[in-house]
């Protein structure tokens, strides 16, 4: 294989990767996180193919054995089955698009089985633990208590995703309907009920927020809901956010993660609590209290009911733990 043949093959494959990324961004409206992850996985796969097949390597010559060989190299690097499954998901999506767009006659990626993953059910705090965390947000635990309480109320009280939370704007609060407009994955929108506790926390936060903006001399109230910091207000949170307008910033997902973890640990919960833990708690506690699975699916914005059914498994696991611990015939 010549030195020039490998870059030539790589560039041809990378052009198709770039076309797929463009489709994801402009047609599918995929999130920036999804696009970055898929592009990273596919460019690595394209480089592997170019090195393996040389100048003769083109997308039509790729076989399912090439994909399996690539997954083998991931294991050789020490990556987990979860990482390999994530890479395979990106490859499958690419090949499906190649076939549908007429660039391939057959989708060989469909012949590659997903690595068998261990089933890890997320650990979910109890209802009592969640109430303690949400109700204990004060000056000792938070740099901006009213804002951080809203974060917990919306993540746990409404079951929204971290990305959905930080994307909320003021106009998304539908006070008359007692709901919030949430933009989910793929730019899909849904209305989520706004409970009394979350609504009260929002009103208190927004009143304080307006006062802080006025004190900072901000002429126009920003459209975003959750601010990170306001210039000229003295004490600020030790987080970083994306600049948005003058004198303030929108929270980042990483900032929300730090806030949630800090507040959870302040109440003695595990250090592995993160924003999605609160979303899991939302679904699990609804199911435990008798909510219909289809209703939970709509509330959480799950595209497939099978995703929501994970909460059934989680509740069953909790029941089994109680049975094993208390029933005289369990052991």
KOLGUNU-896981 format. One line per 8 residues: for each residue x, y, z of C-alpha. Coordinates in steps of 0.2 Angstrom, whole numbers, plus 2048, in hexadecimal, padded with zeros to 3 digits. Example, Ala and Ser with C-alpha at 12.3 -4.5 7.8 and 13.67 -1.06 7.14 Angstrom:
2
83E:7EA:827 ~ 844:7FB:824
//
This chain:
331
800:800:800 ~ 807:811:7FB ~ 808:820:807 ~ 7FD:82A:7FB ~ 7EF:81C:7FA ~ 7EA:81C:80C ~ 7E6:82F:80D ~ 7DC:82E:7FC
7D1:820:803 ~ 7CF:829:813 ~ 7CA:839:80B ~ 7BD:830:800 ~ 7B5:828:810 ~ 7B6:838:81A ~ 7AD:842:80C ~ 79E:836:80F
7A0:838:822 ~ 79F:84A:820 ~ 78F:849:815 ~ 787:83E:822 ~ 78C:84B:830 ~ 784:858:825 ~ 774:84E:824 ~ 773:84B:836
775:85E:83A ~ 76A:865:82D ~ 75D:858:82A ~ 75C:84E:83A ~ 760:85D:845 ~ 76B:852:850 ~ 773:859:85F ~ 785:860:85F
78A:852:86B ~ 783:845:860 ~ 78C:84C:850 ~ 79C:84E:859 ~ 79B:83C:860 ~ 796:834:84F ~ 7A3:83E:845 ~ 7B1:838:851
7AC:826:850 ~ 7AA:826:83D ~ 7BA:82F:839 ~ 7C3:823:843 ~ 7BA:815:83A ~ 7BE:81D:829 ~ 7D1:81E:82E ~ 7D1:80C:833
7C9:807:822 ~ 7D5:811:818 ~ 7E4:809:821 ~ 7DC:7F8:81F ~ 7D7:7F9:80D ~ 7E2:806:805 ~ 7DE:80F:7F5 ~ 7D2:802:7F0
7C7:804:7FF ~ 7B7:80D:7FB ~ 7A6:80C:804 ~ 79F:7FF:7F8 ~ 7AD:7F3:7FC ~ 7AA:7F3:80F ~ 7A5:7E3:816 ~ 79D:7DF:827
7AE:7D6:82B ~ 7B6:7E7:82A ~ 7AA:7EE:837 ~ 7AD:7DF:842 ~ 7C0:7E1:840 ~ 7BF:7F4:845 ~ 7B5:7EF:855 ~ 7C3:7E3:859
7D0:7F1:858 ~ 7C5:7FB:864 ~ 7C6:7ED:871 ~ 7D9:7EC:86E ~ 7DA:7FE:873 ~ 7D2:7F9:883 ~ 7C1:801:87F ~ 7B1:7FA:888
7A3:7F1:87F ~ 799:801:882 ~ 7A5:80B:878 ~ 7A5:7FE:86A ~ 792:7FE:86A ~ 792:811:869 ~ 79E:810:85A ~ 794:803:852
784:80E:854 ~ 78D:81C:84A ~ 792:810:83C ~ 781:808:83B ~ 779:819:839 ~ 786:81E:82C ~ 783:80E:822 ~ 770:810:823
771:821:81C ~ 77D:81B:80E ~ 771:80E:809 ~ 762:819:809 ~ 76A:827:7FF ~ 76F:81A:7F2 ~ 782:81B:7F5 ~ 782:808:7FA
777:7FA:7F4 ~ 778:7F1:805 ~ 77A:7F5:817 ~ 788:7E9:81D ~ 788:7F1:82E ~ 777:7E9:832 ~ 780:7D8:832 ~ 78B:7DD:841
784:7D9:852 ~ 784:7E5:860 ~ 790:7E0:86E ~ 787:7D9:87C ~ 787:7E6:88A ~ 785:7E2:89D ~ 774:7E9:8A3 ~ 777:7F7:8AF
768:7FE:8B7 ~ 76B:810:8BD ~ 76B:813:8D0 ~ 75C:81E:8D4 ~ 75A:828:8E4 ~ 74A:825:8EE ~ 73C:831:8EE ~ 741:836:8FF
753:839:8FA ~ 74D:844:8EB ~ 742:84E:8F6 ~ 750:851:902 ~ 75C:857:8F5 ~ 74F:863:8EC ~ 749:86A:8FD ~ 75A:86D:904
761:879:8F7 ~ 767:888:901 ~ 776:895:902 ~ 781:888:90A ~ 77E:87B:8FC ~ 77D:886:8ED ~ 785:896:8E5 ~ 774:89C:8DE
767:892:8E8 ~ 757:897:8DF ~ 75F:893:8CE ~ 766:882:8D4 ~ 755:87E:8DC ~ 74D:881:8CB ~ 759:875:8C3 ~ 755:867:8CE
742:86A:8CD ~ 743:86A:8BA ~ 74E:85B:8B8 ~ 745:850:8C5 ~ 734:858:8C6 ~ 732:859:8B3 ~ 73E:84B:8AE ~ 746:855:8A0
758:851:899 ~ 767:85C:89E ~ 768:863:88C ~ 755:867:88C ~ 757:870:89C ~ 765:87C:897 ~ 75C:87F:887 ~ 74D:886:88F
748:898:88C ~ 73C:8A4:895 ~ 72F:8A2:887 ~ 72F:88F:88A ~ 726:891:89B ~ 713:890:897 ~ 70C:896:8A7 ~ 6FA:896:8A1
6FB:883:89D ~ 706:87F:8AB ~ 713:877:8A0 ~ 724:87A:898 ~ 729:878:886 ~ 738:86C:884 ~ 742:869:875 ~ 748:857:875
753:84D:86A ~ 752:850:858 ~ 74A:861:85B ~ 73A:858:861 ~ 72F:862:86C ~ 723:85D:87A ~ 71A:866:888 ~ 71E:860:899
713:864:8A8 ~ 71A:870:8B4 ~ 716:86B:8C6 ~ 712:877:8D4 ~ 723:875:8DD ~ 72C:878:8CC ~ 721:887:8C8 ~ 724:88F:8D9
737:88C:8D8 ~ 737:894:8C7 ~ 72D:8A4:8CC ~ 739:8A7:8DB ~ 748:8A4:8D0 ~ 741:8B0:8C2 ~ 73D:8BE:8CE ~ 74F:8BD:8D5
756:8BB:8C4 ~ 74D:8CB:8BE ~ 753:8D5:8CD ~ 765:8CF:8CA ~ 764:8D4:8B8 ~ 75E:8E5:8BD ~ 76C:8E7:8CA ~ 778:8E3:8BC
771:8F0:8B1 ~ 76B:8E4:8A3 ~ 75E:8ED:899 ~ 756:8DF:891 ~ 751:8CF:899 ~ 75A:8C0:891 ~ 750:8B3:889 ~ 759:8A4:891
752:89C:8A0 ~ 761:897:8AA ~ 76F:8A3:8AD ~ 780:89E:8B2 ~ 787:8AF:8B8 ~ 783:8C2:8B7 ~ 791:8CE:8B6 ~ 793:8DA:8C4
78A:8D0:8D1 ~ 799:8CB:8DB ~ 798:8B9:8E0 ~ 796:8AD:8D1 ~ 795:89B:8CF ~ 7A6:892:8CB ~ 79F:88B:8BB ~ 7A1:890:8A9
793:893:89C ~ 791:898:88A ~ 790:8AB:887 ~ 77E:8B1:883 ~ 77B:8C3:880 ~ 782:8D0:88C ~ 788:8CD:89E ~ 781:8BB:8A0
783:8A9:89A ~ 779:899:897 ~ 77D:88A:8A2 ~ 786:87C:89A ~ 782:86A:89D ~ 792:868:8A6 ~ 78E:876:8B2 ~ 77D:86E:8B5
786:85D:8B9 ~ 791:865:8C5 ~ 783:86E:8CE ~ 778:85E:8CF ~ 787:854:8D5 ~ 78B:861:8E3 ~ 77A:862:8E9 ~ 777:84F:8EA
787:84D:8F3 ~ 783:85B:8FF ~ 774:84F:904 ~ 77F:840:906 ~ 77B:838:8F5 ~ 787:82F:8EA ~ 794:838:8E0 ~ 78D:830:8D0
77D:83A:8D0 ~ 77B:844:8C0 ~ 76D:84D:8B7 ~ 767:83E:8AE ~ 766:835:8BF ~ 758:841:8C3 ~ 74F:83D:8B3 ~ 751:82B:8B7
749:82F:8C8 ~ 73B:838:8C0 ~ 736:829:8B5 ~ 739:81C:8C3 ~ 72F:825:8D0 ~ 720:828:8C4 ~ 720:816:8C0 ~ 721:811:8D3
712:81C:8D7 ~ 707:814:8C9 ~ 70A:81F:8BA ~ 706:817:8A9 ~ 715:812:89F ~ 70F:81B:88F ~ 70C:82B:899 ~ 71E:82A:8A0
724:828:88E ~ 71B:838:888 ~ 721:842:897 ~ 733:83C:895 ~ 733:83E:882 ~ 739:82C:87E ~ 737:828:86C ~ 735:815:870
72B:80D:87E ~ 73A:801:880 ~ 744:80F:887 ~ 737:813:894 ~ 735:801:899 ~ 746:802:8A1 ~ 73D:809:8B0 ~ 733:7FA:8B1
743:7F0:8B3 ~ 74A:7FC:8BF ~ 73A:7FB:8CA ~ 73A:7E8:8C9 ~ 74D:7E8:8CE ~ 748:7F2:8DE ~ 73A:7E6:8E2 ~ 745:7D7:8E0
752:7E0:8EC ~ 744:7E2:8F9 ~ 73E:7D0:8F7 ~ 750:7C9:8F9 ~ 752:7D3:908 ~ 742:7D0:911 ~ 739:7C0:90B ~ 73E:7B1:916
73E:7A5:907 ~ 749:7B1:8FC ~ 75A:7A9:901
//
